[in-house]
Amino acid sequence: MIRKVHLQNVAGIAEFANQEPFPGVTVILGKNDVCKTSLLKMLYILEKSSELYSRKAVHGSDISASGVTAEKMRGVYGRNKVDLGDIVRKNGSIKRLSVHAEFEDSPWESVDFSFGTDSKGQIKDFHYSLADSNDAHNVIFIPSKEVITAFAAIKAVVRQYFFPGYDDTTLDLIDMLDMPEVNETRIENKEILEIISSMFSGELRRVQNSDNFVFKKGNSEFSLQMTAEGVKHIGVIANLIRNGLIHKGTVLMLDEPEDNLHPFAIRQLVKVLMALGKAGVQIFMTTHNYFAIKQLQIESRKKGAVGVMCCSMTRGDGGNICSSFSDLKDVMPENDIVSESLAMYDEEIDSQME
């Protein structure tokens, strides 16, 4: 799991660093142009590279930590159609990307690397230290784009051909969804499956020996074309639990998971994520939804709840992206989402007084 990171000149981010370790749940807030997804992708690259390198006996004894990281970085930011130098922020005085990360209960204890705008496919300045940990470890990225409907097509052709919009976060997720369900006795977090099922009075299941998914409700089955987008989005989490891939030690990253969800379902989703956090799953999520933020705060104040860090990303003077951190249990930080909610309330009051 990721404890701390210090990023410089990553995509559009001049600098990002958290002084306090990331807790069980971290929510990243901000408008559409503050690189929330770019930050989430870099965190994914760090965790995924650590995971892949730890399996070097499977992938080949000659695998290198820097090679794994470079390949994953190019795959996530551009499906290997970009050079590493393209990821470096260009409008600063220092034309060099640098990353420092510290981990806990992960194959890597720490990693440091940097490269400039002229870098192609290799990271030459790369240093890492191994941790003494044998804990089960994996990372999952669920993009905002719904993938279940196009599962068969993505699985069949996207790895062979370049399709804009489908990077390694999507392809890695497809590979995980393609894995068979584990025996019921080995499934962790069964109670969370029950919560998800009760949200929609049914469940999204993969048809046996097929690349198709259906929504099962009682004795009836509905095709994906007749299934709500939100059901398909949350159904991904349920299927990953059944596949045995969401468990204690998993790092789960979600990019705007509330998309296409009714406020009731958003609040239930937050409860699911908080329950996973309490079960030992580290959660990172981006959002610009007031219901999601407020429900996270409510859940964080309950007895025995996992800690929730709020990272607010805004554009400061000169257009630079600034980050501020707070414990969501203690305070709802100033951010554009809350400000717009209050502005709408003020506008309503003003209109009633006219």
C-alpha positions as CSV (number, residue, x, y, z in Angstrom):
1,M,0.0,0.0,0.0
2,I,1.1,3.5,-0.7
3,R,2.1,5.6,2.3
4,K,3.6,8.8,0.8
5,V,4.5,10.2,-2.6
6,H,6.4,13.3,-3.8
7,L,5.8,14.0,-7.5
8,Q,7.3,16.7,-9.6
9,N,6.4,17.6,-13.2
10,V,4.1,14.7,-13.7
11,A,1.7,15.4,-16.6
12,G,0.2,18.8,-15.6
13,I,1.2,18.6,-12.0
14,A,4.1,20.8,-11.0
15,E,4.4,19.3,-7.5
16,F,2.3,17.0,-5.2
17,A,3.3,15.6,-1.8
18,N,1.4,14.3,1.2
19,Q,3.0,14.9,4.6
20,E,0.8,12.5,6.4
21,P,0.5,8.9,5.2
22,F,-2.4,7.9,3.1
23,P,-5.0,6.3,5.3
24,G,-7.6,3.6,4.5
25,V,-9.6,5.9,2.2
26,T,-8.3,8.9,0.2
27,V,-10.8,11.1,-1.8
28,I,-9.4,13.5,-4.4
29,L,-11.5,16.5,-5.1
30,G,-11.3,19.2,-7.8
31,K,-12.7,20.6,-11.0
32,N,-12.3,18.8,-14.4
33,D,-9.0,20.3,-15.3
34,V,-6.8,19.8,-12.2
35,C,-5.3,16.4,-13.2
36,K,-7.1,14.3,-10.7
37,T,-7.1,11.3,-13.0
38,S,-3.4,11.9,-13.9
39,L,-2.5,11.7,-10.2
40,L,-4.6,8.6,-9.7
41,K,-2.9,7.0,-12.7
42,M,0.6,7.7,-11.4
43,L,-0.4,6.1,-8.0
44,Y,-1.6,3.1,-10.0
45,I,1.6,2.9,-12.0
46,L,3.7,2.8,-8.8
47,E,1.6,0.1,-7.2
48,K,1.2,-2.0,-10.3
49,S,4.9,-1.9,-11.1
50,S,5.7,-3.1,-7.6
51,E,3.1,-5.9,-8.0
52,L,4.5,-7.0,-11.4
53,Y,8.1,-6.9,-10.3
54,S,7.3,-9.1,-7.3
55,R,6.1,-11.7,-9.7
56,K,9.4,-11.7,-11.7
57,A,9.7,-15.5,-11.4
58,V,6.6,-15.8,-13.5
59,H,7.4,-13.0,-15.9
60,G,11.1,-13.9,-16.4
61,S,14.2,-13.7,-14.2
62,D,15.7,-10.9,-16.4
63,I,13.0,-8.5,-15.6
64,S,14.1,-5.1,-14.2
65,A,12.2,-2.8,-11.9
66,S,12.9,0.2,-14.1
67,G,11.8,-1.7,-17.2
68,V,8.5,-2.7,-15.6
69,T,7.9,0.8,-14.5
70,A,8.7,2.4,-17.8
71,E,6.5,0.0,-19.7
72,K,3.6,0.4,-17.4
73,M,4.0,4.2,-17.4
74,R,3.8,4.3,-21.2
75,G,0.9,1.9,-21.3
76,V,-1.1,3.9,-18.8
77,Y,-0.5,7.3,-20.3
78,G,-0.6,6.4,-23.9
79,R,-0.6,2.6,-24.7
80,N,3.1,2.8,-25.7
81,K,2.3,5.4,-28.4
82,V,4.1,8.0,-26.3
83,D,7.7,8.5,-25.2
84,L,8.4,8.9,-21.5
85,G,9.4,12.5,-22.2
86,D,5.9,13.2,-23.3
87,I,4.7,12.7,-19.7
88,V,7.0,15.4,-18.3
89,R,5.3,18.7,-17.6
90,K,6.6,21.2,-20.2
91,N,5.6,24.7,-18.9
92,G,7.9,24.8,-15.9
93,S,11.5,25.9,-15.6
94,I,12.7,22.3,-14.7
95,K,12.1,20.0,-17.6
96,R,12.4,16.8,-15.5
97,L,9.9,14.4,-14.0
98,S,10.8,13.0,-10.6
99,V,9.0,10.6,-8.3
100,H,9.6,9.4,-4.7
101,A,7.2,6.9,-3.1
102,E,7.1,5.0,0.1
103,F,5.1,1.8,0.6
104,E,3.8,-0.4,3.4
105,D,3.0,-4.1,3.2
106,S,4.1,-4.1,-0.5
107,P,7.0,-5.7,-2.4
108,W,8.8,-2.4,-2.6
109,E,9.7,-0.4,0.5
110,S,10.5,2.8,-1.6
111,V,11.2,3.9,-5.1
112,D,12.9,7.0,-6.6
113,F,13.3,7.8,-10.3
114,S,13.5,10.7,-12.7
115,F,13.8,11.4,-16.4
116,G,13.7,14.4,-18.7
117,T,11.8,15.5,-21.8
118,D,14.2,13.7,-24.1
119,S,13.6,10.3,-22.6
120,K,12.2,7.6,-24.9
121,G,11.5,4.2,-23.4
122,Q,14.0,3.7,-20.5
123,I,14.4,5.2,-17.1
124,K,18.1,5.3,-16.4
125,D,17.9,7.2,-13.0
126,F,16.0,4.6,-11.0
127,H,16.5,3.4,-7.4
128,Y,14.3,1.1,-5.2
129,S,14.5,-0.9,-2.1
130,L,12.7,-4.2,-1.4
131,A,10.5,-4.8,1.6
132,D,10.4,-7.9,3.7
133,S,6.7,-8.6,3.0
134,N,4.9,-11.7,1.8
135,D,1.4,-10.3,2.2
136,A,-1.1,-10.7,-0.6
137,H,-0.9,-7.6,-2.7
138,N,-2.5,-6.3,-5.8
139,V,-3.9,-3.1,-7.3
140,I,-7.1,-2.4,-9.3
141,F,-8.0,0.7,-11.3
142,I,-11.7,1.1,-12.2
143,P,-12.0,3.9,-14.8
144,S,-15.0,6.3,-15.0
145,K,-15.7,4.7,-18.4
146,E,-18.0,1.7,-18.2
147,V,-16.3,-1.4,-19.6
148,I,-18.6,-4.3,-19.0
149,T,-20.7,-3.7,-22.2
150,A,-17.7,-3.7,-24.4
151,F,-15.9,-6.4,-22.4
152,A,-15.8,-9.0,-25.3
153,A,-14.6,-6.4,-27.9
154,I,-11.9,-5.0,-25.6
155,K,-10.7,-8.4,-24.7
156,A,-10.6,-9.6,-28.3
157,V,-8.9,-6.7,-30.2
158,V,-7.7,-3.8,-28.1
159,R,-4.5,-5.5,-26.9
160,Q,-3.6,-6.2,-30.6
161,Y,-4.6,-2.8,-32.0
162,F,-4.3,0.8,-30.6
163,F,-7.7,2.3,-29.7
164,P,-7.6,5.8,-28.2
165,G,-9.3,5.9,-24.9
166,Y,-8.4,2.4,-23.8
167,D,-5.1,2.5,-21.9
168,D,-3.5,-0.1,-19.6
169,T,-5.8,0.7,-16.7
170,T,-8.8,-0.6,-18.8
171,L,-6.9,-3.6,-20.2
172,D,-5.6,-4.7,-16.8
173,L,-9.2,-4.5,-15.5
174,I,-10.5,-6.6,-18.4
175,D,-7.8,-9.2,-17.6
176,M,-9.0,-9.3,-14.0
177,L,-12.7,-9.5,-14.9
178,D,-11.8,-12.4,-17.3
179,M,-10.6,-14.5,-14.4
180,P,-13.0,-17.2,-13.1
181,E,-14.9,-16.9,-9.9
182,V,-13.2,-18.5,-6.8
183,N,-14.9,-21.1,-4.6
184,E,-17.5,-19.4,-2.4
185,T,-15.6,-20.5,0.7
186,R,-12.6,-18.4,-0.4
187,I,-14.5,-15.2,-1.1
188,E,-13.7,-12.4,1.3
189,N,-16.2,-9.6,2.0
190,K,-19.4,-11.6,1.3
191,E,-21.4,-9.2,3.3
192,I,-20.4,-6.4,0.9
193,L,-21.7,-8.5,-2.0
194,E,-25.0,-8.7,-0.2
195,I,-25.1,-4.9,0.2
196,I,-24.4,-4.4,-3.5
197,S,-27.1,-6.9,-4.4
198,S,-29.7,-5.2,-2.2
199,M,-28.9,-1.8,-3.8
200,F,-30.5,-2.9,-7.1
201,S,-32.4,-6.0,-6.0
202,G,-30.2,-8.1,-8.2
203,E,-26.7,-8.7,-9.4
204,L,-24.5,-8.5,-12.5
205,R,-23.1,-11.9,-13.4
206,R,-21.0,-13.3,-16.2
207,V,-22.6,-16.0,-18.2
208,Q,-20.8,-19.3,-17.7
209,N,-18.3,-20.1,-20.5
210,S,-19.1,-16.8,-22.2
211,D,-17.8,-13.3,-22.5
212,N,-21.3,-11.9,-21.9
213,F,-22.7,-10.4,-18.7
214,V,-26.3,-10.3,-17.6
215,F,-28.2,-8.6,-14.8
216,K,-30.0,-11.2,-12.7
217,K,-33.1,-10.1,-10.8
218,G,-34.9,-13.0,-9.1
219,N,-35.6,-15.6,-11.8
220,S,-35.3,-13.1,-14.6
221,E,-32.2,-12.1,-16.6
222,F,-31.7,-8.8,-18.5
223,S,-29.2,-8.0,-21.2
224,L,-26.7,-5.2,-20.7
225,Q,-28.6,-3.1,-23.1
226,M,-31.5,-3.1,-20.7
227,T,-29.3,-2.6,-17.6
228,A,-28.7,0.8,-16.0
229,E,-25.2,2.3,-16.4
230,G,-24.8,2.6,-12.6
231,V,-25.6,-1.1,-12.1
232,K,-22.9,-2.1,-14.6
233,H,-20.4,0.3,-13.0
234,I,-20.9,-1.1,-9.4
235,G,-21.3,-4.6,-10.7
236,V,-17.5,-4.5,-11.6
237,I,-16.7,-4.3,-7.9
238,A,-19.0,-7.3,-7.1
239,N,-17.4,-9.4,-9.9
240,L,-13.9,-8.6,-8.7
241,I,-14.9,-9.7,-5.2
242,R,-16.2,-13.0,-6.6
243,N,-13.0,-13.5,-8.6
244,G,-11.1,-13.2,-5.3
245,L,-9.2,-10.1,-6.4
246,I,-10.5,-7.6,-3.8
247,H,-9.2,-8.7,-0.4
248,K,-7.2,-7.5,2.5
249,G,-4.1,-5.9,1.0
250,T,-5.7,-4.8,-2.2
251,V,-5.3,-1.2,-3.4
252,L,-8.5,-0.1,-5.1
253,M,-8.6,3.0,-7.2
254,L,-11.8,4.5,-8.7
255,D,-12.1,7.4,-11.1
256,E,-15.4,9.2,-10.4
257,P,-17.3,6.0,-9.4
258,E,-20.5,8.0,-8.8
259,D,-21.1,8.6,-12.6
260,N,-24.6,7.8,-13.7
261,L,-25.7,6.9,-10.1
262,H,-28.8,8.1,-8.3
263,P,-28.0,9.9,-5.0
264,F,-29.3,7.0,-3.1
265,A,-26.9,4.6,-4.9
266,I,-24.0,7.0,-4.5
267,R,-24.5,7.0,-0.7
268,Q,-24.7,3.2,-0.7
269,L,-21.6,3.0,-2.9
270,V,-19.7,5.1,-0.3
271,K,-20.8,2.7,2.4
272,V,-19.5,-0.2,0.4
273,L,-16.1,1.5,-0.1
274,M,-15.9,2.4,3.6
275,A,-16.6,-1.2,4.5
276,L,-13.9,-2.4,2.1
277,G,-11.5,0.1,3.7
278,K,-12.3,-1.3,7.1
279,A,-11.6,-4.8,5.8
280,G,-8.0,-3.8,4.8
281,V,-8.5,-2.6,1.3
282,Q,-6.8,0.8,0.6
283,I,-9.2,3.1,-1.4
284,F,-8.3,6.0,-3.6
285,M,-11.1,7.7,-5.4
286,T,-11.7,10.9,-7.4
287,T,-15.0,12.8,-7.3
288,H,-16.7,16.1,-7.9
289,N,-20.0,14.9,-6.3
290,Y,-21.4,16.5,-3.2
291,F,-23.3,13.4,-2.1
292,A,-20.2,11.3,-2.3
293,I,-18.1,13.7,-0.2
294,K,-20.8,14.3,2.4
295,Q,-21.6,10.6,2.8
296,L,-17.8,9.9,3.2
297,Q,-17.7,12.5,6.0
298,I,-20.8,10.9,7.7
299,E,-19.3,7.4,7.5
300,S,-15.9,8.6,8.8
301,R,-17.5,9.9,12.0
302,K,-19.0,6.5,12.9
303,K,-17.4,4.5,15.6
304,G,-14.6,2.2,14.4
305,A,-14.6,3.8,10.9
306,V,-11.5,3.8,8.8
307,G,-9.7,7.2,8.3
308,V,-10.6,9.4,5.3
309,M,-8.1,11.8,3.9
310,C,-9.4,14.6,1.7
311,C,-7.1,15.9,-1.0
312,S,-8.4,19.1,-2.6
313,M,-6.8,20.1,-5.9
314,T,-7.2,23.6,-7.3
315,R,-5.5,25.9,-9.7
316,G,-3.6,28.7,-8.0
317,D,-1.8,31.8,-9.3
318,G,-0.2,31.3,-12.7
319,G,-2.3,28.2,-13.4
320,N,-0.3,25.9,-11.2
321,I,-2.2,23.0,-9.5
322,C,-2.2,23.2,-5.7
323,S,-3.1,20.5,-3.3
324,S,-4.3,20.7,0.3
325,F,-5.0,17.9,2.7
326,S,-7.4,17.4,5.6
327,D,-9.0,14.8,7.8
328,L,-12.6,14.6,6.5
329,K,-13.9,13.5,9.9
330,D,-12.8,16.8,11.4
331,V,-13.8,19.3,8.7
332,M,-15.3,19.7,5.3
333,P,-12.6,21.5,3.4
334,E,-13.2,24.5,1.2
335,N,-13.5,23.2,-2.4
336,D,-15.4,24.0,-5.6
337,I,-18.0,21.3,-5.1
338,V,-19.2,22.5,-1.7
339,S,-18.9,26.2,-2.9
340,E,-21.2,25.5,-5.8
341,S,-23.7,23.7,-3.6
342,L,-23.8,26.7,-1.2
343,A,-24.0,29.2,-4.2
344,M,-27.0,27.4,-5.5
345,Y,-28.6,27.5,-2.0
346,D,-27.9,31.3,-1.8
347,E,-29.4,31.8,-5.3
348,E,-32.5,30.0,-4.2
349,I,-32.9,32.1,-1.1
350,D,-32.3,35.3,-3.1
351,S,-35.0,34.3,-5.7
352,Q,-37.5,33.7,-2.9
353,M,-36.9,37.1,-1.4
354,E,-37.4,39.0,-4.6
